[in-house]
Amino acid sequence: MSLGFNTESKSSGDIVPIIKFDAKAGEFIKVDKEQAADGTWVADQSEIDLPFKAVMDLGNIEVGWLAFPSGGPDFHMVKLGEKMPAQPTDEHKQAFRIRLFNKSLGLRVFSHSAKTVVRCMDALHTQYEAERAANSGKMPVVEAGKCETVKIQTPQGELRFKAPSWKIVSWVDAPEELSGAAPAPEPAPAPVVEDDDNEF
């Protein structure tokens, strides 16, 4: 696998909202936090229409381990290429974390540990590696389309999951939002866009 896998989290700066992917329903979901009248923060979740495009910071993807020991995420991540530490616990699964941006979604963080999703990100990163030399100084625009059904045979019978169907469709100058140091990601809870420079 081109991702190689390694970990030990580093992040600072402003909190960045997240995108989730439901591997059973095949839905990308944006999560925004809103403060209620009593001062508590409530997650507002809404599905993202497919297809959508976003600039992905594949050059700074993090890989490592992720678990949800007490409901919240426990990340142990490093930038791809750095030494990956040992698996913290048996509950921790190999995972990735990446930043993405378009004008509709804003800056977001996306992470996942499901094998079906990790395999798709690995293939996307392989495409990135094959094309980046010809696109020096630019970032890839990734289009996420209709999800694919993945069938897995288990002792309990066949299970079906959805996997992202995405590919790099173009390269652009890095948006200001993806320049500089990576902001801290917000803790994760476990219309067709035409080619348009105004999208990013």
DRENFI-516401 format. One record per residue (C-alpha): z, x, y. Coordinates in Angstrom, 3 decimals. Layout:
{c3: Z c1: X c2: Y} $
...
//
This chain:
{c3: 0.000 c1: 0.000 c2: 0.000} $
{c3: -0.843 c1: 1.312 c2: 3.433} $
{c3: 2.504 c1: 0.194 c2: 4.903} $
{c3: 4.429 c1: 2.635 c2: 2.721} $
{c3: 7.800 c1: 1.054 c2: 3.609} $
{c3: 10.865 c1: 2.671 c2: 5.358} $
{c3: 14.025 c1: 1.517 c2: 7.505} $
{c3: 16.833 c1: 1.718 c2: 10.154} $
{c3: 16.489 c1: -0.581 c2: 13.103} $
{c3: 15.851 c1: 0.524 c2: 16.691} $
{c3: 15.336 c1: -1.842 c2: 19.562} $
{c3: 16.514 c1: -2.336 c2: 23.113} $
{c3: 15.768 c1: -4.326 c2: 26.196} $
{c3: 15.226 c1: -8.032 c2: 26.677} $
{c3: 15.429 c1: -10.501 c2: 23.814} $
{c3: 12.009 c1: -11.663 c2: 22.612} $
{c3: 11.431 c1: -15.100 c2: 21.000} $
{c3: 10.074 c1: -15.248 c2: 17.488} $
{c3: 7.385 c1: -16.793 c2: 15.334} $
{c3: 8.218 c1: -17.897 c2: 11.797} $
{c3: 5.893 c1: -18.587 c2: 8.875} $
{c3: 6.727 c1: -21.262 c2: 6.304} $
{c3: 5.266 c1: -19.930 c2: 3.043} $
{c3: 5.571 c1: -23.334 c2: 1.360} $
{c3: 3.970 c1: -25.474 c2: 4.051} $
{c3: 1.599 c1: -22.810 c2: 5.382} $
{c3: 2.755 c1: -23.290 c2: 8.964} $
{c3: 3.280 c1: -20.834 c2: 11.788} $
{c3: 6.188 c1: -22.027 c2: 13.920} $
{c3: 7.224 c1: -20.799 c2: 17.350} $
{c3: 10.939 c1: -20.815 c2: 18.062} $
{c3: 12.300 c1: -21.110 c2: 21.600} $
{c3: 15.941 c1: -21.263 c2: 22.595} $
{c3: 17.094 c1: -23.874 c2: 25.109} $
{c3: 20.567 c1: -24.145 c2: 26.592} $
{c3: 22.206 c1: -27.533 c2: 26.149} $
{c3: 24.439 c1: -29.188 c2: 28.743} $
{c3: 27.537 c1: -27.923 c2: 26.945} $
{c3: 26.312 c1: -24.336 c2: 27.220} $
{c3: 25.323 c1: -23.913 c2: 23.576} $
{c3: 21.871 c1: -22.657 c2: 22.661} $
{c3: 19.583 c1: -24.853 c2: 20.562} $
{c3: 16.433 c1: -23.720 c2: 18.768} $
{c3: 13.319 c1: -25.691 c2: 19.692} $
{c3: 10.742 c1: -25.258 c2: 16.924} $
{c3: 7.111 c1: -26.346 c2: 17.068} $
{c3: 4.113 c1: -25.736 c2: 14.851} $
{c3: 1.306 c1: -23.525 c2: 16.142} $
{c3: -2.136 c1: -25.060 c2: 15.713} $
{c3: -4.546 c1: -23.084 c2: 13.549} $
{c3: -6.617 c1: -21.129 c2: 14.156} $
{c3: -5.022 c1: -19.042 c2: 16.868} $
{c3: -5.618 c1: -15.528 c2: 18.137} $
{c3: -3.138 c1: -12.946 c2: 19.378} $
{c3: -3.050 c1: -9.253 c2: 20.154} $
{c3: -0.932 c1: -7.582 c2: 17.439} $
{c3: 0.833 c1: -4.281 c2: 17.996} $
{c3: -0.138 c1: -2.950 c2: 14.573} $
{c3: 0.225 c1: 0.621 c2: 15.824} $
{c3: 3.990 c1: 0.090 c2: 16.190} $
{c3: 4.677 c1: -2.094 c2: 13.166} $
{c3: 8.135 c1: -1.672 c2: 11.657} $
{c3: 8.839 c1: -1.754 c2: 7.942} $
{c3: 12.040 c1: -1.816 c2: 5.979} $
{c3: 14.528 c1: -4.257 c2: 4.537} $
{c3: 15.620 c1: -7.768 c2: 5.472} $
{c3: 18.341 c1: -10.068 c2: 4.154} $
{c3: 20.205 c1: -13.149 c2: 5.365} $
{c3: 23.745 c1: -12.430 c2: 4.109} $
{c3: 25.495 c1: -14.995 c2: 6.318} $
{c3: 22.645 c1: -17.145 c2: 7.596} $
{c3: 21.520 c1: -14.634 c2: 10.213} $
{c3: 19.076 c1: -11.782 c2: 9.595} $
{c3: 20.157 c1: -8.258 c2: 8.706} $
{c3: 17.275 c1: -5.915 c2: 9.576} $
{c3: 17.077 c1: -2.273 c2: 8.517} $
{c3: 13.782 c1: -1.141 c2: 10.034} $
{c3: 11.905 c1: 1.961 c2: 11.108} $
{c3: 8.512 c1: 2.470 c2: 12.645} $
{c3: 5.863 c1: 2.901 c2: 9.964} $
{c3: 5.614 c1: 6.581 c2: 8.998} $
{c3: 9.313 c1: 7.361 c2: 9.467} $
{c3: 11.590 c1: 7.937 c2: 6.489} $
{c3: 12.609 c1: 4.714 c2: 4.804} $
{c3: 16.288 c1: 4.542 c2: 3.819} $
{c3: 17.633 c1: 3.210 c2: 0.568} $
{c3: 17.791 c1: -0.512 c2: -0.020} $
{c3: 21.098 c1: -1.612 c2: 1.598} $
{c3: 21.911 c1: -4.307 c2: -0.992} $
{c3: 20.212 c1: -6.140 c2: -3.835} $
{c3: 19.740 c1: -9.084 c2: -1.467} $
{c3: 17.609 c1: -7.038 c2: 0.940} $
{c3: 13.864 c1: -7.417 c2: 0.441} $
{c3: 11.011 c1: -5.279 c2: 1.718} $
{c3: 9.850 c1: -6.672 c2: 5.045} $
{c3: 7.858 c1: -5.955 c2: 8.175} $
{c3: 8.389 c1: -6.724 c2: 11.853} $
{c3: 5.685 c1: -6.746 c2: 14.518} $
{c3: 5.142 c1: -7.808 c2: 18.138} $
{c3: 2.242 c1: -10.028 c2: 19.181} $
{c3: 1.037 c1: -11.651 c2: 22.380} $
{c3: -1.305 c1: -14.195 c2: 23.861} $
{c3: -0.990 c1: -16.135 c2: 27.106} $
{c3: -0.144 c1: -19.392 c2: 25.389} $
{c3: 2.640 c1: -18.019 c2: 23.181} $
{c3: 3.764 c1: -15.166 c2: 25.395} $
{c3: 5.337 c1: -12.116 c2: 23.786} $
{c3: 6.707 c1: -12.858 c2: 20.324} $
{c3: 8.173 c1: -11.047 c2: 17.328} $
{c3: 7.032 c1: -11.909 c2: 13.807} $
{c3: 8.741 c1: -10.718 c2: 10.634} $
{c3: 8.663 c1: -11.675 c2: 6.974} $
{c3: 9.839 c1: -10.566 c2: 3.549} $
{c3: 7.967 c1: -12.942 c2: 1.201} $
{c3: 5.679 c1: -10.910 c2: -1.064} $
{c3: 2.720 c1: -13.209 c2: -0.411} $
{c3: 3.022 c1: -12.584 c2: 3.339} $
{c3: 3.794 c1: -8.866 c2: 3.012} $
{c3: 0.608 c1: -8.416 c2: 0.936} $
{c3: -1.433 c1: -10.131 c2: 3.649} $
{c3: 0.057 c1: -7.918 c2: 6.360} $
{c3: -0.637 c1: -4.861 c2: 4.219} $
{c3: -4.313 c1: -5.835 c2: 3.944} $
{c3: -4.476 c1: -6.507 c2: 7.690} $
{c3: -2.948 c1: -3.104 c2: 8.427} $
{c3: -5.530 c1: -1.483 c2: 6.117} $
{c3: -8.282 c1: -3.080 c2: 8.231} $
{c3: -6.522 c1: -1.765 c2: 11.337} $
{c3: -6.457 c1: 1.780 c2: 9.939} $
{c3: -10.156 c1: 1.602 c2: 9.084} $
{c3: -11.162 c1: 0.455 c2: 12.592} $
{c3: -8.715 c1: 2.121 c2: 14.975} $
{c3: -10.576 c1: 5.439 c2: 15.311} $
{c3: -13.594 c1: 3.601 c2: 16.698} $
{c3: -11.359 c1: 1.670 c2: 19.115} $
{c3: -9.180 c1: 4.408 c2: 20.577} $
{c3: -6.712 c1: 3.227 c2: 23.208} $
{c3: -7.164 c1: -0.441 c2: 22.358} $
{c3: -5.204 c1: -3.028 c2: 20.394} $
{c3: -6.567 c1: -5.428 c2: 17.771} $
{c3: -7.013 c1: -9.145 c2: 18.360} $
{c3: -6.060 c1: -10.932 c2: 15.144} $
{c3: -7.233 c1: -14.429 c2: 14.289} $
{c3: -5.023 c1: -16.492 c2: 11.986} $
{c3: -7.001 c1: -19.238 c2: 10.284} $
{c3: -6.426 c1: -21.813 c2: 7.580} $
{c3: -3.859 c1: -20.562 c2: 5.074} $
{c3: -4.749 c1: -19.777 c2: 1.471} $
{c3: -2.959 c1: -21.212 c2: -1.564} $
{c3: -1.345 c1: -18.656 c2: -3.868} $
{c3: -0.365 c1: -19.705 c2: -7.405} $
{c3: 2.421 c1: -17.850 c2: -9.193} $
{c3: 3.363 c1: -18.362 c2: -12.826} $
{c3: 7.099 c1: -18.338 c2: -13.527} $
{c3: 9.248 c1: -19.176 c2: -16.573} $
{c3: 9.886 c1: -22.520 c2: -14.872} $
{c3: 6.169 c1: -23.194 c2: -14.455} $
{c3: 3.577 c1: -22.718 c2: -11.719} $
{c3: 4.732 c1: -22.311 c2: -8.146} $
{c3: 2.422 c1: -22.667 c2: -5.156} $
{c3: 2.780 c1: -20.912 c2: -1.837} $
{c3: 0.679 c1: -20.517 c2: 1.274} $
{c3: -0.426 c1: -17.129 c2: 2.554} $
{c3: -1.748 c1: -16.287 c2: 6.022} $
{c3: -5.498 c1: -15.862 c2: 6.301} $
{c3: -6.024 c1: -13.435 c2: 9.159} $
{c3: -8.348 c1: -10.677 c2: 10.249} $
{c3: -9.064 c1: -8.430 c2: 13.199} $
{c3: -11.878 c1: -10.017 c2: 15.219} $
{c3: -12.008 c1: -7.768 c2: 18.296} $
{c3: -10.231 c1: -5.000 c2: 20.213} $
{c3: -8.887 c1: -5.170 c2: 23.775} $
{c3: -6.965 c1: -3.040 c2: 26.245} $
{c3: -3.244 c1: -3.322 c2: 25.591} $
{c3: -1.695 c1: -6.251 c2: 27.494} $
{c3: 1.075 c1: -5.224 c2: 29.861} $
{c3: 3.492 c1: -7.241 c2: 27.735} $
{c3: 2.854 c1: -4.940 c2: 24.745} $
{c3: 3.088 c1: -1.708 c2: 26.715} $
{c3: 6.167 c1: 0.485 c2: 26.829} $
{c3: 9.361 c1: 0.260 c2: 24.802} $
{c3: 9.797 c1: -2.573 c2: 22.326} $
{c3: 12.202 c1: -5.295 c2: 23.494} $
{c3: 14.904 c1: -6.504 c2: 21.142} $
{c3: 13.705 c1: -9.349 c2: 18.922} $
{c3: 15.517 c1: -12.648 c2: 18.984} $
{c3: 17.421 c1: -13.122 c2: 15.707} $
{c3: 15.214 c1: -14.894 c2: 13.202} $
{c3: 16.422 c1: -18.126 c2: 11.492} $
{c3: 15.331 c1: -17.749 c2: 7.831} $
{c3: -6.584 c1: -25.996 c2: 19.962} $
{c3: -9.279 c1: -23.562 c2: 18.621} $
{c3: -9.248 c1: -20.664 c2: 21.040} $
{c3: -12.623 c1: -19.313 c2: 22.035} $
{c3: -13.271 c1: -15.648 c2: 22.720} $
{c3: -11.895 c1: -15.440 c2: 26.229} $
{c3: -10.418 c1: -12.508 c2: 28.103} $
{c3: -8.039 c1: -14.948 c2: 29.807} $
{c3: -6.298 c1: -15.589 c2: 26.495} $
{c3: -4.546 c1: -12.210 c2: 26.473} $
//
